[in-house]
């Protein structure tokens, strides 16, 4: 895992070992505690021009922060491998959140259309399965548009989103974690060793999930922080990066994927 600082200094490599796991754990807890303190105290004031984007993405950010805390709890109990499904979802949520904030209304429209498509699909499955009350899951209200939103692939296909940010390594990590989300041969072999047989714990020790979680927690908090008045997370972000030992900057959207500036009359 590598990161660049804002001035494109030489890359700092975070090796997958216990010491860096300790650093990542500290960074995560700094941010999750700051998140809880600021939100519980009602200290969030949003810039007027970004309030609707903040409202749309706050829930994702809250989920990332609480899921990051869950990853730490699993780590503390020797369950790093079992946290992989959580880390996979954190990776995806972090980049989608970044994209929605970078692109704005057009991205929100695509996310809404995808949600409506999924609602229609699920409602149909519930009806065909004889679900006693499919209305309980929400009756689809919007008809399916004749032409899909042009940004819909960014929501449906994580690889497309990673390419738009030159973040293909994130997709590699996402795919590796996928082997422990869906039934797979790789996932089944995690507890088997050809020489020593069956194991009750994973045969390979890895802390990459905690490192990815720390990076995502820092990235998303930086991105959210810029939407807020007085930037209440500046100090916590500085401490978290110091604890981790490297700087994490949000990814940059490729120029061809950036929204067009509004036309002037």
C-alpha positions in Angstrom: 0.0 0.0 0.0 1.5 3.4 -1.0 0.5 7.0 -0.6 1.8 10.3 -1.9 1.9 13.5 0.0 0.4 16.7 -1.4 3.7 17.8 -2.9 4.3 14.4 -4.6 7.1 13.5 -2.2 8.6 10.0 -2.4 6.0 7.3 -1.7 5.8 5.8 1.8 5.1 2.1 1.9 3.1 0.7 4.7 4.1 -2.9 5.1 1.6 -5.4 6.2 2.9 -6.1 9.7 2.0 -5.8 13.3 3.7 -2.4 13.8 1.8 -0.8 11.0 -1.4 -2.4 12.2 -0.8 -0.8 15.5 -0.4 2.6 13.8 -3.5 2.1 11.7 -5.5 1.1 14.7 -4.4 4.3 16.5 -5.3 6.5 13.4 -8.7 4.9 13.1 -9.6 5.4 16.8 -8.5 9.1 16.6 -10.9 9.7 13.8 -13.8 7.6 15.1 -13.6 9.3 18.5 -13.5 12.7 16.8 -16.5 11.8 14.6 -18.5 10.8 17.7 -17.5 13.9 19.7 -18.3 16.4 16.9 -21.6 14.8 15.8 -22.9 14.2 19.4 -22.1 17.8 20.3 -24.0 19.1 17.3 -20.9 21.0 16.1 -21.4 20.4 12.3 -22.2 23.4 10.3 -22.4 22.9 6.5 -21.6 25.5 3.8 -24.9 26.5 2.1 -23.6 25.6 -1.4 -22.7 22.1 -0.4 -25.4 21.3 2.1 -27.5 19.0 -0.2 -24.4 16.9 -1.1 -23.5 16.7 2.5 -27.0 15.5 3.5 -26.8 12.9 0.7 -23.4 11.5 1.7 -23.4 11.9 5.5 -25.0 8.5 6.1 -22.3 6.8 4.0 -19.6 8.6 6.0 -21.2 7.7 9.3 -21.3 4.1 8.1 -17.6 4.2 7.1 -16.6 5.6 10.5 -18.7 3.1 12.5 -17.6 0.2 10.3 -14.0 1.3 10.8 -14.5 1.0 14.5 -16.0 -2.4 13.9 -12.9 -3.4 12.0 -10.8 -2.3 15.0 -12.9 -4.4 17.4 -12.5 -7.4 15.2 -8.7 -6.8 15.0 -8.5 -6.6 18.8 -10.1 -10.0 19.0 -7.8 -11.6 16.5 -10.5 -11.6 13.7 -8.7 -9.5 11.0 -9.4 -12.0 8.3 -13.1 -12.1 9.2 -13.3 -8.3 8.9 -12.5 -8.5 5.2 -16.2 -8.2 4.1 -16.5 -5.0 6.2 -13.2 -3.6 4.7 -14.4 -4.4 1.1 -17.5 -2.4 1.7 -15.6 0.5 3.3 -13.4 0.6 0.1 -16.4 0.9 -2.1 -18.3 3.4 0.0 -15.2 5.6 0.3 -14.7 5.9 -3.4 -18.4 6.4 -4.2 -18.7 9.1 -1.6 -15.6 10.8 -3.1 -17.2 10.7 -6.5 -20.6 12.0 -5.5 -18.9 14.9 -3.7 -16.6 15.6 -6.6 -19.3 15.4 -9.3 -22.4 16.7 -7.4 -25.9 16.7 -8.8 -25.3 14.5 -11.8 -23.8 11.8 -9.5 -26.7 12.1 -7.1 -29.1 11.6 -10.0 -27.3 8.4 -11.1 -27.3 7.1 -7.5 -31.0 7.8 -7.2 -31.8 6.0 -10.5 -29.7 3.0 -9.4 -31.6 2.8 -6.1 -35.0 3.0 -7.9 -33.9 0.2 -10.3 -32.9 -2.0 -7.4 -36.1 -1.2 -5.6 -38.2 -2.3 -8.7 -36.1 -5.5 -9.1 -36.4 -6.4 -5.4 -40.1 -5.7 -5.3 -40.6 -8.0 -8.3 -38.6 -10.7 -6.6 -40.7 -10.3 -3.4 -44.0 -10.6 -5.4 -42.8 -13.7 -7.3 -41.7 -15.3 -4.1 -45.1 -14.8 -2.6 -43.8 -12.4 0.1 -46.8 -11.7 2.4 -46.4 -7.9 2.1 -43.9 -6.7 -0.5 -45.2 -3.2 0.1 -43.2 -3.3 3.4 -40.0 -3.0 1.4 -41.3 0.0 -0.5 -43.5 0.1 -3.5 -41.6 1.4 -6.6 -43.0 4.8 -7.5 -40.8 6.1 -10.4 -41.2 4.4 -13.8 -38.0 3.1 -15.3 -36.5 5.8 -17.6 -36.4 5.1 -21.3 -32.7 6.0 -21.4 -30.4 5.1 -18.5 -28.5 7.9 -16.8 -25.1 8.3 -18.5 -23.3 8.0 -15.1 -25.1 4.8 -14.1 -22.1 2.6 -14.9 -20.1 4.5 -12.2 -22.6 3.3 -9.6 -23.1 -0.2 -10.9 -19.5 -1.1 -11.8 -16.8 -0.4 -9.2 -14.0 -1.1 -11.7 -15.3 1.8 -13.9 -15.2 4.1 -10.9 -11.6 3.0 -10.0 -10.5 3.7 -13.5 -12.0 7.2 -13.4 -9.8 7.9 -10.5 -6.7 6.0 -11.7 -7.3 3.9 -8.6 -7.0 0.4 -10.1 -5.1 -0.8 -7.0 -8.2 -0.2 -5.0 -10.1 -2.5 -7.3 -7.4 -5.2 -6.9 -7.8 -5.0 -3.1 -11.6 -5.0 -3.5 -11.4 -8.1 -5.6 -9.2 -9.9 -3.1 -11.6 -9.1 -0.3 -14.5 -10.3 -2.5 -13.1 -13.8 -2.2 -14.1 -13.7 1.5 -17.5 -12.2 0.9 -18.8 -14.7 -1.7 -18.2 -18.4 -1.5 -14.9 -19.1 -3.3 -12.1 -21.7 -3.4 -9.7 -19.0 -2.1 -12.0 -18.3 0.8 -12.3 -21.9 1.7 -8.5 -22.4 1.7 -7.9 -19.7 4.3 -8.2 -22.2 7.1 -6.5 -25.2 5.4 -2.7 -26.0 5.1 -1.5 -28.8 2.9 1.2 -29.6 5.4 -0.5 -29.1 8.8 -4.1 -29.7 7.9 -7.1 -27.9 9.4 -6.9 -24.7 11.4 -9.4 -22.8 13.5 -7.7 -19.6 12.5 -6.5 -18.3 9.2 -3.1 -19.8 8.2 -1.8 -16.5 6.9 -1.5 -13.5 9.2 -2.5 -10.2 7.4 -3.3 -6.7 8.6 -3.9 -5.2 5.2 -7.6 -4.7 6.0 -6.8 -2.4 8.9 -4.4 -0.4 6.7 -7.0 0.0 4.0 -9.5 1.0 6.7 -7.3 3.7 8.1 -6.6 5.1 4.7 -10.3 5.2 3.8 -11.2 6.8 7.2 -8.7 9.6 6.6 -9.6 10.1 3.0 -13.4 10.4 3.6 -13.0 12.6 6.6 -10.8 14.9 4.6 -13.4 15.1 1.9 -16.3 15.6 4.2 -14.3 18.2 6.3 -13.9 20.5 3.3 -17.7 20.8 3.1 -18.0 22.0 6.7 -17.6 25.4 8.2 -14.6 25.9 10.4 -13.3 22.4 9.3 -13.8 20.8 12.7 -11.7 17.7 11.9 -8.4 19.4 11.0 -6.7 18.6 14.3 -7.9 15.0 14.3 -6.8 14.4 10.7 -3.4 15.8 11.5 -3.0 13.5 14.5 -4.3 10.5 12.6 -1.8 11.0 9.8 1.0 11.5 12.3 0.0 8.2 14.0 -0.2 6.3 10.7 3.1 7.8 9.6 2.1 8.9 6.2 -0.2 11.4 4.4 -3.4 10.2 2.7 -4.8 12.5 0.1 -8.2 12.0 -1.6 -8.0 10.5 -5.1 -8.3 12.9 -8.0 -10.9 12.4 -10.7 -9.5 12.2 -14.3 -10.3 15.4 -16.2 -12.6 13.6 -18.7 -14.9 12.5 -15.9 -15.2 15.9 -14.2 -18.5 17.7 -14.5 -18.7 20.5 -17.0 -18.8 24.0 -15.5 -22.2 25.6 -15.5 -22.9 27.7 -18.6 -23.1 31.4 -18.2 -25.9 33.4 -19.7 
